[in-house]
Amino acid sequence: MTIIKFPEKQDVTAEDAWKTYVRLAAKANETMRLEDGIAAGKAWGRFVCRFVNDETTGGSA
C-alpha cells in the first residue's frame, strides 16, 4: 500500500482557505487523479473547520 503525504499549508484567512480549495478542486476535476482529489478534500476540511464550533468537535479550529 502506498501512503502519500501532502504538505499542510496553513491558510491565513477563511478566504485563503477557500481559494486554496477552489484551486485544488479545479485541478482534481481536470486530472481526475485520486491524489489531487485527496488534496482538494483536505483543503475543504481546512476551510470548513474555520466555521465549526469548538464545543462540537472538542478541538480547536
Secondary structure, DSSP 4 states (H G I P E B T S, - for coil): -----------SSHHHHHHHHHHHHHHHHHH--HHHHHHHHHHHHHHHHTTS-HHHHSS--
